[in-house]
Amino acid sequence: MFDNKLIESDEHLGIKIREKRKEMLDRAMEFGIESDETLTVSQELDLLINQSLHKQIKYRMM
């Protein structure tokens, strides 16, 4: 019923999101919340979250 490769991919993406979120918070603490460094990582995090949401929508439509 479930595609194991899809589940592994989702778990990997979840790990990447958690790691990127931590990186963003670390950058915010070091450089400030509005710094270019923090904003760049925030945008990278947004992309990962959008990928995750896209996969969830695609999976539900199957």
mmJSON file of the N, C-alpha and C atoms, coordinates in Angstrom:
{"data_MODEL":{"atom_site":{
"group_PDB":["ATOM","ATOM","ATOM","ATOM","ATOM","ATOM","ATOM","ATOM","ATOM","ATOM","ATOM","ATOM","ATOM","ATOM","ATOM","ATOM","ATOM","ATOM","ATOM","ATOM","ATOM","ATOM","ATOM","ATOM","ATOM","ATOM","ATOM","ATOM","ATOM","ATOM","ATOM","ATOM","ATOM","ATOM","ATOM","ATOM","ATOM","ATOM","ATOM","ATOM","ATOM","ATOM","ATOM","ATOM","ATOM","ATOM","ATOM","ATOM","ATOM","ATOM","ATOM","ATOM","ATOM","ATOM","ATOM","ATOM","ATOM","ATOM","ATOM","ATOM","ATOM","ATOM","ATOM","ATOM","ATOM","ATOM","ATOM","ATOM","ATOM","ATOM","ATOM","ATOM","ATOM","ATOM","ATOM","ATOM","ATOM","ATOM","ATOM","ATOM","ATOM","ATOM","ATOM","ATOM","ATOM","ATOM","ATOM","ATOM","ATOM","ATOM","ATOM","ATOM","ATOM","ATOM","ATOM","ATOM","ATOM","ATOM","ATOM","ATOM","ATOM","ATOM","ATOM","ATOM","ATOM","ATOM","ATOM","ATOM","ATOM","ATOM","ATOM","ATOM","ATOM","ATOM","ATOM","ATOM","ATOM","ATOM","ATOM","ATOM","ATOM","ATOM","ATOM","ATOM","ATOM","ATOM","ATOM","ATOM","ATOM","ATOM","ATOM","ATOM","ATOM","ATOM","ATOM","ATOM","ATOM","ATOM","ATOM","ATOM","ATOM","ATOM","ATOM","ATOM","ATOM","ATOM","ATOM","ATOM","ATOM","ATOM","ATOM","ATOM","ATOM","ATOM","ATOM","ATOM","ATOM","ATOM","ATOM","ATOM","ATOM","ATOM","ATOM","ATOM","ATOM","ATOM","ATOM","ATOM","ATOM","ATOM","ATOM","ATOM","ATOM","ATOM","ATOM","ATOM","ATOM","ATOM","ATOM","ATOM","ATOM","ATOM","ATOM","ATOM","ATOM","ATOM"],
"id":[1,2,3,4,5,6,7,8,9,10,11,12,13,14,15,16,17,18,19,20,21,22,23,24,25,26,27,28,29,30,31,32,33,34,35,36,37,38,39,40,41,42,43,44,45,46,47,48,49,50,51,52,53,54,55,56,57,58,59,60,61,62,63,64,65,66,67,68,69,70,71,72,73,74,75,76,77,78,79,80,81,82,83,84,85,86,87,88,89,90,91,92,93,94,95,96,97,98,99,100,101,102,103,104,105,106,107,108,109,110,111,112,113,114,115,116,117,118,119,120,121,122,123,124,125,126,127,128,129,130,131,132,133,134,135,136,137,138,139,140,141,142,143,144,145,146,147,148,149,150,151,152,153,154,155,156,157,158,159,160,161,162,163,164,165,166,167,168,169,170,171,172,173,174,175,176,177,178,179,180,181,182,183,184,185,186],
"type_symbol":["N","C","C","N","C","C","N","C","C","N","C","C","N","C","C","N","C","C","N","C","C","N","C","C","N","C","C","N","C","C","N","C","C","N","C","C","N","C","C","N","C","C","N","C","C","N","C","C","N","C","C","N","C","C","N","C","C","N","C","C","N","C","C","N","C","C","N","C","C","N","C","C","N","C","C","N","C","C","N","C","C","N","C","C","N","C","C","N","C","C","N","C","C","N","C","C","N","C","C","N","C","C","N","C","C","N","C","C","N","C","C","N","C","C","N","C","C","N","C","C","N","C","C","N","C","C","N","C","C","N","C","C","N","C","C","N","C","C","N","C","C","N","C","C","N","C","C","N","C","C","N","C","C","N","C","C","N","C","C","N","C","C","N","C","C","N","C","C","N","C","C","N","C","C","N","C","C","N","C","C","N","C","C","N","C","C"],
"label_atom_id":["N","CA","C","N","CA","C","N","CA","C","N","CA","C","N","CA","C","N","CA","C","N","CA","C","N","CA","C","N","CA","C","N","CA","C","N","CA","C","N","CA","C","N","CA","C","N","CA","C","N","CA","C","N","CA","C","N","CA","C","N","CA","C","N","CA","C","N","CA","C","N","CA","C","N","CA","C","N","CA","C","N","CA","C","N","CA","C","N","CA","C","N","CA","C","N","CA","C","N","CA","C","N","CA","C","N","CA","C","N","CA","C","N","CA","C","N","CA","C","N","CA","C","N","CA","C","N","CA","C","N","CA","C","N","CA","C","N","CA","C","N","CA","C","N","CA","C","N","CA","C","N","CA","C","N","CA","C","N","CA","C","N","CA","C","N","CA","C","N","CA","C","N","CA","C","N","CA","C","N","CA","C","N","CA","C","N","CA","C","N","CA","C","N","CA","C","N","CA","C","N","CA","C","N","CA","C","N","CA","C","N","CA","C","N","CA","C"],
"label_alt_id":[null,null,null,null,null,null,null,null,null,null,null,null,null,null,null,null,null,null,null,null,null,null,null,null,null,null,null,null,null,null,null,null,null,null,null,null,null,null,null,null,null,null,null,null,null,null,null,null,null,null,null,null,null,null,null,null,null,null,null,null,null,null,null,null,null,null,null,null,null,null,null,null,null,null,null,null,null,null,null,null,null,null,null,null,null,null,null,null,null,null,null,null,null,null,null,null,null,null,null,null,null,null,null,null,null,null,null,null,null,null,null,null,null,null,null,null,null,null,null,null,null,null,null,null,null,null,null,null,null,null,null,null,null,null,null,null,null,null,null,null,null,null,null,null,null,null,null,null,null,null,null,null,null,null,null,null,null,null,null,null,null,null,null,null,null,null,null,null,null,null,null,null,null,null,null,null,null,null,null,null,null,null,null,null,null,null],
"label_comp_id":["MET","MET","MET","PHE","PHE","PHE","ASP","ASP","ASP","ASN","ASN","ASN","LYS","LYS","LYS","LEU","LEU","LEU","ILE","ILE","ILE","GLU","GLU","GLU","SER","SER","SER","ASP","ASP","ASP","GLU","GLU","GLU","HIS","HIS","HIS","LEU","LEU","LEU","GLY","GLY","GLY","ILE","ILE","ILE","LYS","LYS","LYS","ILE","ILE","ILE","ARG","ARG","ARG","GLU","GLU","GLU","LYS","LYS","LYS","ARG","ARG","ARG","LYS","LYS","LYS","GLU","GLU","GLU","MET","MET","MET","LEU","LEU","LEU","ASP","ASP","ASP","ARG","ARG","ARG","ALA","ALA","ALA","MET","MET","MET","GLU","GLU","GLU","PHE","PHE","PHE","GLY","GLY","GLY","ILE","ILE","ILE","GLU","GLU","GLU","SER","SER","SER","ASP","ASP","ASP","GLU","GLU","GLU","THR","THR","THR","LEU","LEU","LEU","THR","THR","THR","VAL","VAL","VAL","SER","SER","SER","GLN","GLN","GLN","GLU","GLU","GLU","LEU","LEU","LEU","ASP","ASP","ASP","LEU","LEU","LEU","LEU","LEU","LEU","ILE","ILE","ILE","ASN","ASN","ASN","GLN","GLN","GLN","SER","SER","SER","LEU","LEU","LEU","HIS","HIS","HIS","LYS","LYS","LYS","GLN","GLN","GLN","ILE","ILE","ILE","LYS","LYS","LYS","TYR","TYR","TYR","ARG","ARG","ARG","MET","MET","MET","MET","MET","MET"],
"label_asym_id":["A","A","A","A","A","A","A","A","A","A","A","A","A","A","A","A","A","A","A","A","A","A","A","A","A","A","A","A","A","A","A","A","A","A","A","A","A","A","A","A","A","A","A","A","A","A","A","A","A","A","A","A","A","A","A","A","A","A","A","A","A","A","A","A","A","A","A","A","A","A","A","A","A","A","A","A","A","A","A","A","A","A","A","A","A","A","A","A","A","A","A","A","A","A","A","A","A","A","A","A","A","A","A","A","A","A","A","A","A","A","A","A","A","A","A","A","A","A","A","A","A","A","A","A","A","A","A","A","A","A","A","A","A","A","A","A","A","A","A","A","A","A","A","A","A","A","A","A","A","A","A","A","A","A","A","A","A","A","A","A","A","A","A","A","A","A","A","A","A","A","A","A","A","A","A","A","A","A","A","A","A","A","A","A","A","A"],
"label_entity_id":["1","1","1","1","1","1","1","1","1","1","1","1","1","1","1","1","1","1","1","1","1","1","1","1","1","1","1","1","1","1","1","1","1","1","1","1","1","1","1","1","1","1","1","1","1","1","1","1","1","1","1","1","1","1","1","1","1","1","1","1","1","1","1","1","1","1","1","1","1","1","1","1","1","1","1","1","1","1","1","1","1","1","1","1","1","1","1","1","1","1","1","1","1","1","1","1","1","1","1","1","1","1","1","1","1","1","1","1","1","1","1","1","1","1","1","1","1","1","1","1","1","1","1","1","1","1","1","1","1","1","1","1","1","1","1","1","1","1","1","1","1","1","1","1","1","1","1","1","1","1","1","1","1","1","1","1","1","1","1","1","1","1","1","1","1","1","1","1","1","1","1","1","1","1","1","1","1","1","1","1","1","1","1","1","1","1"],
"label_seq_id":[1,1,1,2,2,2,3,3,3,4,4,4,5,5,5,6,6,6,7,7,7,8,8,8,9,9,9,10,10,10,11,11,11,12,12,12,13,13,13,14,14,14,15,15,15,16,16,16,17,17,17,18,18,18,19,19,19,20,20,20,21,21,21,22,22,22,23,23,23,24,24,24,25,25,25,26,26,26,27,27,27,28,28,28,29,29,29,30,30,30,31,31,31,32,32,32,33,33,33,34,34,34,35,35,35,36,36,36,37,37,37,38,38,38,39,39,39,40,40,40,41,41,41,42,42,42,43,43,43,44,44,44,45,45,45,46,46,46,47,47,47,48,48,48,49,49,49,50,50,50,51,51,51,52,52,52,53,53,53,54,54,54,55,55,55,56,56,56,57,57,57,58,58,58,59,59,59,60,60,60,61,61,61,62,62,62],
"pdbx_PDB_ins_code":[null,null,null,null,null,null,null,null,null,null,null,null,null,null,null,null,null,null,null,null,null,null,null,null,null,null,null,null,null,null,null,null,null,null,null,null,null,null,null,null,null,null,null,null,null,null,null,null,null,null,null,null,null,null,null,null,null,null,null,null,null,null,null,null,null,null,null,null,null,null,null,null,null,null,null,null,null,null,null,null,null,null,null,null,null,null,null,null,null,null,null,null,null,null,null,null,null,null,null,null,null,null,null,null,null,null,null,null,null,null,null,null,null,null,null,null,null,null,null,null,null,null,null,null,null,null,null,null,null,null,null,null,null,null,null,null,null,null,null,null,null,null,null,null,null,null,null,null,null,null,null,null,null,null,null,null,null,null,null,null,null,null,null,null,null,null,null,null,null,null,null,null,null,null,null,null,null,null,null,null,null,null,null,null,null,null],
"Cartn_x":[0.821,0.0,0.864,1.87,2.735,4.0,4.481,5.727,6.882,7.683,8.773,9.771,10.032,10.96,10.409,9.112,8.475,8.562,8.325,8.384,9.808,10.827,12.213,12.545,12.082,12.337,11.714,10.485,9.816,10.552,11.052,11.797,13.087,13.759,14.999,14.717,13.648,13.277,12.951,12.286,11.991,13.255,14.241,15.524,16.205,16.19,16.8,16.111,14.787,14.043,14.46,14.536,14.944,16.367,17.271,18.652,18.727,17.977,17.991,17.367,16.315,15.692,16.703,17.456,18.472,19.549,19.975,20.975,20.478,19.21,18.649,18.646,18.248,18.23,19.636,20.592,21.986,22.479,22.161,22.567,21.898,20.622,19.904,20.542,20.955,21.597,22.963,23.672,25.017,24.999,24.157,24.199,22.989,21.943,20.721,19.649,18.414,17.286,17.099,17.541,17.358,18.63,19.636,20.895,20.733,21.591,21.575,21.828,22.729,23.037,21.802,21.071,19.862,18.777,18.59,17.548,17.818,19.076,19.429,19.044,19.393,19.058,17.544,16.873,15.416,14.765,15.289,14.761,15.02,16.179,16.474,15.493,15.194,14.221,12.843,12.464,11.172,11.065,12.152,12.147,11.938,12.605,12.452,11.023,10.462,9.087,8.113,8.331,7.466,7.56,8.776,8.942,8.146,8.213,7.495,5.988,5.495,4.06,3.616,4.429,4.104,3.996,4.943,4.902,3.645,3.276,2.09,0.824,0.737,-0.432,-0.473,0.68,0.746,0.369,0.842,0.557,-0.943,-1.559,-2.996,-3.868,-3.358,-4.148,-4.05,-3.17,-3.0,-4.163],
"Cartn_y":[-1.204,0.0,1.267,1.337,2.502,2.237,3.246,3.163,3.461,2.445,2.611,3.679,3.777,4.791,6.192,6.37,7.657,7.994,7.009,7.232,7.619,6.893,7.218,8.627,8.978,10.301,11.381,11.142,12.099,12.245,11.123,11.178,11.96,11.732,12.447,13.942,14.288,15.689,16.314,15.57,16.069,16.347,15.477,15.682,16.933,17.092,18.273,19.556,19.508,20.682,21.013,19.999,20.249,20.816,20.258,20.748,22.189,22.489,23.842,24.842,24.417,25.289,25.627,24.613,24.851,25.795,25.576,26.455,27.89,28.072,29.418,30.074,29.328,29.883,30.222,29.365,29.647,30.925,31.073,32.286,33.524,33.388,34.527,34.946,33.963,34.28,34.949,34.519,35.046,36.384,36.483,37.654,38.585,38.133,38.921,38.379,38.613,38.017,38.6,39.823,40.457,40.466,39.702,39.686,38.917,39.241,38.52,37.033,36.704,35.306,34.545,35.139,34.501,34.409,35.481,35.493,34.476,34.287,33.295,31.891,31.565,30.24,30.104,31.188,31.162,30.836,31.409,31.118,29.667,29.142,27.734,26.833,27.214,26.475,26.529,27.687,27.823,26.85,26.728,25.808,24.363,23.973,22.607,22.362,23.331,23.197,23.113,23.933,23.882,22.529,21.971,20.638,19.598,19.696,18.753,18.87,20.09,20.307,19.814,20.06,19.604,18.081,17.404,15.943,15.448,16.122,15.723,15.871,16.977,17.202,16.162,15.935,14.955,13.555,13.195,11.88,11.73,12.786,12.722,12.64,13.113,13.1,11.75,10.864,9.56,8.635],
"Cartn_z":[0.0,0.0,0.0,0.9,0.942,0.145,-0.512,-1.261,-0.303,0.003,0.966,0.541,-0.753,-1.242,-0.974,-1.154,-0.892,0.593,1.452,2.901,3.306,2.788,3.094,2.618,1.433,0.88,1.765,2.225,3.107,4.433,4.977,6.229,6.037,4.918,4.621,4.48,3.812,3.648,5.005,5.871,7.214,8.008,7.869,8.541,8.002,6.678,6.068,6.546,6.702,7.183,8.616,9.474,10.865,10.932,10.13,10.122,9.619,8.566,8.0,8.976,9.695,10.702,11.804,12.252,13.279,12.75,11.506,10.906,10.852,10.499,10.429,11.815,12.828,14.181,14.66,14.33,14.695,14.02,12.745,12.012,12.609,12.978,13.561,14.882,15.672,16.955,16.729,15.698,15.451,14.713,13.671,12.794,12.923,13.588,13.7,12.765,13.148,12.432,11.029,10.796,9.486,8.638,9.054,8.301,6.991,6.039,4.757,4.961,5.892,6.163,6.631,7.554,8.091,7.026,6.275,5.25,4.142,3.792,2.775,3.246,4.48,5.02,5.171,5.538,5.651,4.305,3.248,1.906,1.515,1.89,1.629,2.395,3.628,4.427,3.779,3.291,2.601,1.426,0.659,-0.482,-0.033,1.04,1.55,2.039,2.744,3.237,2.063,1.036,-0.142,-0.843,-0.917,-1.504,-0.715,0.601,1.46,1.258,1.234,1.03,-0.341,-1.354,-2.701,-2.742,-2.081,-2.031,-1.31,-0.222,0.541,-0.318,-1.043,-1.899,-3.008,-3.632,-4.728,-4.224,-3.037,-2.473,-2.193,-1.665,-1.339,-2.576,-3.712,-4.94,-5.667,-5.176,-5.822,-5.515],
"occupancy":[1.0,1.0,1.0,1.0,1.0,1.0,1.0,1.0,1.0,1.0,1.0,1.0,1.0,1.0,1.0,1.0,1.0,1.0,1.0,1.0,1.0,1.0,1.0,1.0,1.0,1.0,1.0,1.0,1.0,1.0,1.0,1.0,1.0,1.0,1.0,1.0,1.0,1.0,1.0,1.0,1.0,1.0,1.0,1.0,1.0,1.0,1.0,1.0,1.0,1.0,1.0,1.0,1.0,1.0,1.0,1.0,1.0,1.0,1.0,1.0,1.0,1.0,1.0,1.0,1.0,1.0,1.0,1.0,1.0,1.0,1.0,1.0,1.0,1.0,1.0,1.0,1.0,1.0,1.0,1.0,1.0,1.0,1.0,1.0,1.0,1.0,1.0,1.0,1.0,1.0,1.0,1.0,1.0,1.0,1.0,1.0,1.0,1.0,1.0,1.0,1.0,1.0,1.0,1.0,1.0,1.0,1.0,1.0,1.0,1.0,1.0,1.0,1.0,1.0,1.0,1.0,1.0,1.0,1.0,1.0,1.0,1.0,1.0,1.0,1.0,1.0,1.0,1.0,1.0,1.0,1.0,1.0,1.0,1.0,1.0,1.0,1.0,1.0,1.0,1.0,1.0,1.0,1.0,1.0,1.0,1.0,1.0,1.0,1.0,1.0,1.0,1.0,1.0,1.0,1.0,1.0,1.0,1.0,1.0,1.0,1.0,1.0,1.0,1.0,1.0,1.0,1.0,1.0,1.0,1.0,1.0,1.0,1.0,1.0,1.0,1.0,1.0,1.0,1.0,1.0,1.0,1.0,1.0,1.0,1.0,1.0],
"B_iso_or_equiv":[0.0,0.0,0.0,0.0,0.0,0.0,0.0,0.0,0.0,0.0,0.0,0.0,0.0,0.0,0.0,0.0,0.0,0.0,0.0,0.0,0.0,0.0,0.0,0.0,0.0,0.0,0.0,0.0,0.0,0.0,0.0,0.0,0.0,0.0,0.0,0.0,0.0,0.0,0.0,0.0,0.0,0.0,0.0,0.0,0.0,0.0,0.0,0.0,0.0,0.0,0.0,0.0,0.0,0.0,0.0,0.0,0.0,0.0,0.0,0.0,0.0,0.0,0.0,0.0,0.0,0.0,0.0,0.0,0.0,0.0,0.0,0.0,0.0,0.0,0.0,0.0,0.0,0.0,0.0,0.0,0.0,0.0,0.0,0.0,0.0,0.0,0.0,0.0,0.0,0.0,0.0,0.0,0.0,0.0,0.0,0.0,0.0,0.0,0.0,0.0,0.0,0.0,0.0,0.0,0.0,0.0,0.0,0.0,0.0,0.0,0.0,0.0,0.0,0.0,0.0,0.0,0.0,0.0,0.0,0.0,0.0,0.0,0.0,0.0,0.0,0.0,0.0,0.0,0.0,0.0,0.0,0.0,0.0,0.0,0.0,0.0,0.0,0.0,0.0,0.0,0.0,0.0,0.0,0.0,0.0,0.0,0.0,0.0,0.0,0.0,0.0,0.0,0.0,0.0,0.0,0.0,0.0,0.0,0.0,0.0,0.0,0.0,0.0,0.0,0.0,0.0,0.0,0.0,0.0,0.0,0.0,0.0,0.0,0.0,0.0,0.0,0.0,0.0,0.0,0.0,0.0,0.0,0.0,0.0,0.0,0.0],
"pdbx_formal_charge":[null,null,null,null,null,null,null,null,null,null,null,null,null,null,null,null,null,null,null,null,null,null,null,null,null,null,null,null,null,null,null,null,null,null,null,null,null,null,null,null,null,null,null,null,null,null,null,null,null,null,null,null,null,null,null,null,null,null,null,null,null,null,null,null,null,null,null,null,null,null,null,null,null,null,null,null,null,null,null,null,null,null,null,null,null,null,null,null,null,null,null,null,null,null,null,null,null,null,null,null,null,null,null,null,null,null,null,null,null,null,null,null,null,null,null,null,null,null,null,null,null,null,null,null,null,null,null,null,null,null,null,null,null,null,null,null,null,null,null,null,null,null,null,null,null,null,null,null,null,null,null,null,null,null,null,null,null,null,null,null,null,null,null,null,null,null,null,null,null,null,null,null,null,null,null,null,null,null,null,null,null,null,null,null,null,null],
"auth_seq_id":[1,1,1,2,2,2,3,3,3,4,4,4,5,5,5,6,6,6,7,7,7,8,8,8,9,9,9,10,10,10,11,11,11,12,12,12,13,13,13,14,14,14,15,15,15,16,16,16,17,17,17,18,18,18,19,19,19,20,20,20,21,21,21,22,22,22,23,23,23,24,24,24,25,25,25,26,26,26,27,27,27,28,28,28,29,29,29,30,30,30,31,31,31,32,32,32,33,33,33,34,34,34,35,35,35,36,36,36,37,37,37,38,38,38,39,39,39,40,40,40,41,41,41,42,42,42,43,43,43,44,44,44,45,45,45,46,46,46,47,47,47,48,48,48,49,49,49,50,50,50,51,51,51,52,52,52,53,53,53,54,54,54,55,55,55,56,56,56,57,57,57,58,58,58,59,59,59,60,60,60,61,61,61,62,62,62],
"auth_comp_id":["MET","MET","MET","PHE","PHE","PHE","ASP","ASP","ASP","ASN","ASN","ASN","LYS","LYS","LYS","LEU","LEU","LEU","ILE","ILE","ILE","GLU","GLU","GLU","SER","SER","SER","ASP","ASP","ASP","GLU","GLU","GLU","HIS","HIS","HIS","LEU","LEU","LEU","GLY","GLY","GLY","ILE","ILE","ILE","LYS","LYS","LYS","ILE","ILE","ILE","ARG","ARG","ARG","GLU","GLU","GLU","LYS","LYS","LYS","ARG","ARG","ARG","LYS","LYS","LYS","GLU","GLU","GLU","MET","MET","MET","LEU","LEU","LEU","ASP","ASP","ASP","ARG","ARG","ARG","ALA","ALA","ALA","MET","MET","MET","GLU","GLU","GLU","PHE","PHE","PHE","GLY","GLY","GLY","ILE","ILE","ILE","GLU","GLU","GLU","SER","SER","SER","ASP","ASP","ASP","GLU","GLU","GLU","THR","THR","THR","LEU","LEU","LEU","THR","THR","THR","VAL","VAL","VAL","SER","SER","SER","GLN","GLN","GLN","GLU","GLU","GLU","LEU","LEU","LEU","ASP","ASP","ASP","LEU","LEU","LEU","LEU","LEU","LEU","ILE","ILE","ILE","ASN","ASN","ASN","GLN","GLN","GLN","SER","SER","SER","LEU","LEU","LEU","HIS","HIS","HIS","LYS","LYS","LYS","GLN","GLN","GLN","ILE","ILE","ILE","LYS","LYS","LYS","TYR","TYR","TYR","ARG","ARG","ARG","MET","MET","MET","MET","MET","MET"],
"auth_asym_id":["A","A","A","A","A","A","A","A","A","A","A","A","A","A","A","A","A","A","A","A","A","A","A","A","A","A","A","A","A","A","A","A","A","A","A","A","A","A","A","A","A","A","A","A","A","A","A","A","A","A","A","A","A","A","A","A","A","A","A","A","A","A","A","A","A","A","A","A","A","A","A","A","A","A","A","A","A","A","A","A","A","A","A","A","A","A","A","A","A","A","A","A","A","A","A","A","A","A","A","A","A","A","A","A","A","A","A","A","A","A","A","A","A","A","A","A","A","A","A","A","A","A","A","A","A","A","A","A","A","A","A","A","A","A","A","A","A","A","A","A","A","A","A","A","A","A","A","A","A","A","A","A","A","A","A","A","A","A","A","A","A","A","A","A","A","A","A","A","A","A","A","A","A","A","A","A","A","A","A","A","A","A","A","A","A","A"],
"auth_atom_id":["N","CA","C","N","CA","C","N","CA","C","N","CA","C","N","CA","C","N","CA","C","N","CA","C","N","CA","C","N","CA","C","N","CA","C","N","CA","C","N","CA","C","N","CA","C","N","CA","C","N","CA","C","N","CA","C","N","CA","C","N","CA","C","N","CA","C","N","CA","C","N","CA","C","N","CA","C","N","CA","C","N","CA","C","N","CA","C","N","CA","C","N","CA","C","N","CA","C","N","CA","C","N","CA","C","N","CA","C","N","CA","C","N","CA","C","N","CA","C","N","CA","C","N","CA","C","N","CA","C","N","CA","C","N","CA","C","N","CA","C","N","CA","C","N","CA","C","N","CA","C","N","CA","C","N","CA","C","N","CA","C","N","CA","C","N","CA","C","N","CA","C","N","CA","C","N","CA","C","N","CA","C","N","CA","C","N","CA","C","N","CA","C","N","CA","C","N","CA","C","N","CA","C","N","CA","C","N","CA","C","N","CA","C","N","CA","C"],
"pdbx_PDB_model_num":[1,1,1,1,1,1,1,1,1,1,1,1,1,1,1,1,1,1,1,1,1,1,1,1,1,1,1,1,1,1,1,1,1,1,1,1,1,1,1,1,1,1,1,1,1,1,1,1,1,1,1,1,1,1,1,1,1,1,1,1,1,1,1,1,1,1,1,1,1,1,1,1,1,1,1,1,1,1,1,1,1,1,1,1,1,1,1,1,1,1,1,1,1,1,1,1,1,1,1,1,1,1,1,1,1,1,1,1,1,1,1,1,1,1,1,1,1,1,1,1,1,1,1,1,1,1,1,1,1,1,1,1,1,1,1,1,1,1,1,1,1,1,1,1,1,1,1,1,1,1,1,1,1,1,1,1,1,1,1,1,1,1,1,1,1,1,1,1,1,1,1,1,1,1,1,1,1,1,1,1,1,1,1,1,1,1]
}}}
